[in-house]
Amino acid sequence: MPKNPFFAFKQFRIAQDRCAMKVSTDGCIFGAWVAERLQGAIGTALDIGTGTGLLSLMVAQQAPRLLIHAVELDSAAAEQARENVAESPFGAQICVFAQSVQDFLPNATSPYDAIFSNPPFFHRSLHSPQEQRNAARHTVTLLHEELASIAAAHLHPNGCFFVLLPAAAADGFVLQAARSGLLLHESQHWAAREGQPPHIALLKFGKMPCVNSVEVHHYIHLPDGSYSAAMRQLLADYYLHF
């Protein structure tokens, strides 16, 4: 996806010029996947590292009775997320907080029915010279093991935790989550093109045992460059051209 100042969806628009991390295909896949599983949900949800507010808006579109707390450390991104939410039809559902999740959660009064996060992807890798982009892309402010621990501590016993990770990091995160008391219920692995290895993993966890966890593999593009049927079906409620 191009890094344009705005990205238009069917029911809302995302301004992103003040955010280090722009709207991405992987983020849209994850948001639609989470929203599908929370369709019609009630209660409260926590969006850790909301960035532009994309995930919260996608979830709110499918769960009109879900109240979402969207937390973002970067103040410029948080302000832009607030504007994106205010200009959408879902402003009453989403509250954006400009602080770290570590500082925010001590004030939480009850566990969340759902927690979702598109966390920093890279760990122990070369950093960008741009400090804002570093914080958004690298685990410099929220390590994966800390994310798993936070989710476990603040998730309702019957709640669900969703996370987007590089495919190569998925197995390690599943082990870290298990140490915190979170069990894998579902995973989807997506490849950029049919025949290629997956590059992202979408993981769903819960505290209750799952008898048959589900693992599915999809790809974004067909060999000719067109979108796959799975991609079109998943993003049909969001992409203007689907």
C-alpha positions as CSV (number, residue, x, y, z in Angstrom):
1,M,0.0,0.0,0.0
2,P,1.3,3.5,-0.8
3,K,2.2,5.8,2.1
4,N,-0.5,8.4,1.4
5,P,-1.7,11.0,3.9
6,F,-5.1,9.4,3.9
7,F,-6.4,5.9,3.3
8,A,-10.1,5.5,2.6
9,F,-12.2,2.5,3.7
10,K,-15.9,1.9,3.1
11,Q,-17.1,3.4,6.4
12,F,-14.2,5.5,7.6
13,R,-11.0,7.2,6.6
14,I,-7.5,7.0,8.1
15,A,-5.2,10.0,8.2
16,Q,-1.7,8.8,8.8
17,D,0.8,11.6,8.0
18,R,1.7,12.0,11.7
19,C,2.1,8.3,12.4
20,A,5.4,6.4,12.1
21,M,3.6,3.3,10.9
22,K,1.2,3.7,8.1
23,V,-1.8,1.6,7.1
24,S,-0.5,-1.7,5.7
25,T,-2.0,-4.7,4.0
26,D,-0.9,-6.9,6.9
27,G,-2.5,-4.6,9.4
28,C,-5.8,-4.6,7.5
29,I,-5.8,-8.4,7.3
30,F,-5.3,-8.6,11.0
31,G,-7.9,-6.0,11.8
32,A,-10.5,-7.7,9.6
33,W,-9.7,-11.1,11.2
34,V,-10.1,-9.8,14.7
35,A,-13.3,-7.9,13.9
36,E,-14.8,-11.0,12.3
37,R,-14.2,-12.9,15.5
38,L,-15.5,-10.1,17.7
39,Q,-18.6,-9.5,15.5
40,G,-21.5,-8.6,17.8
41,A,-19.4,-8.7,20.9
42,I,-20.3,-6.7,24.0
43,G,-18.2,-5.5,26.9
44,T,-14.8,-3.8,26.7
45,A,-11.7,-4.2,24.6
46,L,-8.1,-3.0,24.8
47,D,-6.1,-2.0,21.7
48,I,-2.4,-2.0,22.6
49,G,-0.4,0.4,20.4
50,T,-3.3,1.7,18.3
51,G,-1.2,3.8,16.0
52,T,-3.6,5.4,13.5
53,G,-6.6,3.8,15.2
54,L,-7.1,1.4,12.3
55,L,-7.7,-1.8,14.4
56,S,-10.1,-0.2,16.8
57,L,-12.2,1.3,13.9
58,M,-12.3,-2.0,12.1
59,V,-13.5,-3.8,15.2
60,A,-16.0,-1.1,16.1
61,Q,-17.6,-1.5,12.7
62,Q,-18.4,-5.1,13.4
63,A,-19.1,-4.8,17.2
64,P,-21.3,-1.7,17.8
65,R,-21.8,-2.5,21.5
66,L,-18.1,-3.0,22.3
67,L,-16.3,-0.1,24.1
68,I,-12.7,0.1,23.1
69,H,-9.8,1.6,25.0
70,A,-7.1,2.4,22.4
71,V,-3.7,3.1,24.0
72,E,-0.8,4.7,22.0
73,L,2.6,5.8,23.5
74,D,3.5,8.3,20.7
75,S,1.6,11.5,21.4
76,A,1.4,12.6,17.7
77,A,0.0,9.2,16.6
78,A,-2.4,9.3,19.5
79,E,-3.7,12.7,18.5
80,Q,-4.1,11.6,14.9
81,A,-6.0,8.4,16.1
82,R,-8.3,10.6,18.1
83,E,-9.1,12.7,15.0
84,N,-9.6,9.5,12.9
85,V,-12.0,8.2,15.5
86,A,-13.9,11.5,15.9
87,E,-14.4,11.8,12.1
88,S,-15.8,8.2,11.9
89,P,-19.2,6.8,12.7
90,F,-17.8,5.0,15.7
91,G,-16.5,7.9,17.8
92,A,-18.8,7.0,20.8
93,Q,-17.2,3.5,21.1
94,I,-13.5,4.3,21.1
95,C,-11.4,6.3,23.7
96,V,-7.8,7.0,22.8
97,F,-5.2,7.4,25.5
98,A,-1.8,8.9,24.9
99,Q,0.4,6.9,27.2
100,S,2.2,3.6,27.5
101,V,0.1,0.6,28.2
102,Q,2.2,0.0,31.3
103,D,1.2,3.4,32.7
104,F,-2.5,3.0,31.5
105,L,-3.4,-0.3,33.0
106,P,-2.9,0.4,36.7
107,N,-6.0,2.5,36.3
108,A,-8.1,-0.2,34.7
109,T,-11.0,-1.2,36.9
110,S,-11.9,-4.5,35.4
111,P,-10.5,-7.2,33.0
112,Y,-11.1,-6.8,29.3
113,D,-13.3,-9.1,27.3
114,A,-10.9,-8.8,24.3
115,I,-7.4,-7.5,23.9
116,F,-5.7,-7.0,20.5
117,S,-2.3,-5.7,19.4
118,N,-0.2,-5.2,16.3
119,P,3.0,-4.9,18.4
120,P,6.5,-3.9,17.3
121,F,7.7,-6.5,14.9
122,F,11.5,-6.5,15.2
123,H,13.7,-7.6,18.1
124,R,17.5,-7.3,18.3
125,S,17.6,-5.9,14.7
126,L,19.1,-2.8,13.2
127,H,17.2,0.4,14.2
128,S,16.0,3.2,12.0
129,P,17.6,6.6,12.6
130,Q,14.1,7.9,13.1
131,E,13.3,7.5,16.8
132,Q,9.5,7.6,16.3
133,R,9.7,4.8,13.7
134,N,12.0,2.8,16.0
135,A,9.4,2.8,18.8
136,A,6.7,1.7,16.4
137,R,8.6,-1.1,14.6
138,H,11.0,-2.4,17.2
139,T,10.5,-4.0,20.7
140,V,12.2,-1.1,22.5
141,T,9.2,-0.1,24.6
142,L,7.2,-3.4,24.8
143,L,8.9,-6.7,24.7
144,H,6.9,-9.7,23.4
145,E,7.2,-11.5,26.7
146,E,5.9,-8.4,28.5
147,L,3.0,-8.1,26.0
148,A,2.0,-11.7,26.8
149,S,2.2,-11.1,30.5
150,I,0.1,-7.9,30.3
151,A,-2.6,-9.6,28.2
152,A,-2.8,-12.5,30.6
153,A,-3.0,-10.2,33.6
154,H,-5.8,-8.0,32.2
155,L,-7.9,-10.5,30.2
156,H,-11.3,-11.7,31.4
157,P,-11.2,-15.5,32.1
158,N,-13.5,-16.0,29.1
159,G,-11.9,-13.3,27.0
160,C,-9.7,-13.5,23.9
161,F,-6.3,-12.0,23.1
162,F,-5.3,-11.4,19.5
163,V,-1.8,-10.6,18.2
164,L,-0.1,-10.1,14.8
165,L,3.5,-11.3,14.5
166,P,6.1,-12.2,11.9
167,A,5.6,-15.8,11.0
168,A,9.1,-16.6,12.3
169,A,8.3,-15.2,15.7
170,A,5.0,-17.1,16.2
171,D,6.2,-20.3,17.8
172,G,8.3,-18.4,20.3
173,F,5.4,-16.1,21.3
174,V,3.1,-19.1,21.7
175,L,5.6,-20.5,24.3
176,Q,5.9,-17.2,26.1
177,A,2.1,-16.8,26.2
178,A,1.7,-20.3,27.6
179,R,4.1,-19.4,30.5
180,S,1.7,-16.5,31.2
181,G,-1.4,-18.7,31.2
182,L,-2.6,-18.0,27.6
183,L,-3.4,-20.9,25.4
184,L,-3.4,-20.9,21.6
185,H,-6.9,-21.2,20.2
186,E,-6.5,-20.3,16.6
187,S,-3.8,-19.2,14.1
188,Q,-3.7,-18.0,10.5
189,H,-0.6,-17.8,8.5
190,W,-0.5,-15.5,5.4
191,A,1.9,-15.4,2.5
192,A,2.3,-12.5,0.1
193,R,1.8,-14.8,-2.9
194,E,0.6,-18.3,-3.6
195,G,3.5,-20.7,-3.3
196,Q,5.6,-18.5,-1.0
197,P,6.2,-19.2,2.7
198,P,4.1,-17.2,5.1
199,H,5.4,-13.9,6.4
200,I,2.8,-13.1,9.1
201,A,0.9,-15.0,11.7
202,L,-2.4,-14.0,13.3
203,L,-2.8,-15.6,16.7
204,K,-5.8,-15.9,19.0
205,F,-5.4,-16.9,22.6
206,G,-7.6,-17.6,25.6
207,K,-7.3,-18.7,29.2
208,M,-9.6,-21.7,28.9
209,P,-8.3,-24.9,27.3
210,C,-9.2,-25.3,23.6
211,V,-9.8,-28.9,22.5
212,N,-9.1,-28.4,18.8
213,S,-7.0,-25.3,18.0
214,V,-7.4,-24.2,14.4
215,E,-4.5,-23.5,12.0
216,V,-5.2,-22.1,8.5
217,H,-2.9,-20.9,5.7
218,H,-3.8,-18.2,3.2
219,Y,-2.1,-16.0,0.6
220,I,-2.8,-12.4,-0.4
221,H,-2.1,-12.6,-4.1
222,L,-2.5,-15.2,-6.9
223,P,0.5,-15.8,-9.2
224,D,-0.9,-13.3,-11.7
225,G,-0.9,-10.6,-9.0
226,S,-4.6,-10.4,-8.4
227,Y,-6.1,-10.8,-4.9
228,S,-7.0,-14.3,-3.6
229,A,-10.6,-15.2,-2.8
230,A,-9.7,-15.4,0.9
231,M,-8.3,-11.9,0.8
232,R,-11.4,-10.5,-1.0
233,Q,-13.8,-12.3,1.4
234,L,-11.9,-11.1,4.5
235,L,-11.7,-7.4,3.4
236,A,-15.0,-7.1,1.6
237,D,-16.5,-4.9,4.3
238,Y,-13.6,-2.5,4.3
239,Y,-11.8,-2.1,0.9
240,L,-13.4,0.2,-1.5
241,H,-12.5,-1.9,-4.5
242,F,-13.7,-5.2,-3.1
